[in-house]
Amino acid sequence: MEIITADRNMIKETSAFAQNVFIDYYNDLIGNKQATYMADLFLSPEAISKLMDKSAVFKLLKENGKIIGFCEFVKEDDRLFLSKLYVDKNCRGKGLGKILFDETVKYAKENSLDTIYLTVNKGNTPSYNIYLHLGFKVVDSVVNDIGQGYVMDDYIMEYKITE
């Protein structure tokens, strides 16, 4: 198993993995139409390319050359926004999300950031509970219009890094 930083040559591969995992996971939570819309909006090759243009970092967890998990984060002023953290459904429950989270914390420390924040869908109880277990705390909630009549109804959670 290895963790690598995705470069522009890996955009299509990263997008295909992310879209498949996202749609599969969110189908039951928000419905296929919204899941597909959001996957295209946020995880298409074009969307990932634009995120890379804005200094977003994509960390890929690979096993035998195949992506089994990834996360994406970006430095925003004095904190780090953990935008995405996905693990293949056949690999969940093995601590891979924690490995990716630890990679995020490492990056934050290397960049002298003491806070990581994220948004999580209010109905996404499994992920919400994992974030609580990792030490995140709810600091706010937000409803964002993402177009086509869809909204993201999320908690904003923060993790304070301590040495």
HELIX and SHEET records of a PDB file:
HELIX    1   1 ARG A    8  MET A   10  5                                   3    
HELIX    2   2 ILE A   11  ILE A   30  1                                  20    
HELIX    3   3 ASN A   32  LEU A   43  1                                  12    
HELIX    4   4 PRO A   45  ASP A   53  1                                   9    
HELIX    5   5 LYS A   89  CYS A   91  5                                   3    
HELIX    6   6 LEU A   96  GLU A  110  1                                  15    
HELIX    7   7 THR A  125  LEU A  134  1                                  10    
SHEET    1   A 7 GLU A   2  THR A   5  0                                        
SHEET    2   A 7 VAL A  57  GLU A  63 -1                                        
SHEET    3   A 7 LYS A  66  GLU A  76 -1                                        
SHEET    4   A 7 ARG A  79  VAL A  87 -1                                        
SHEET    5   A 7 THR A 115  ASN A 121  1                                        
SHEET    6   A 7 TYR A 150  LYS A 160 -1                                        
SHEET    7   A 7 LYS A 137  GLY A 147 -1                                        
END                                                                             
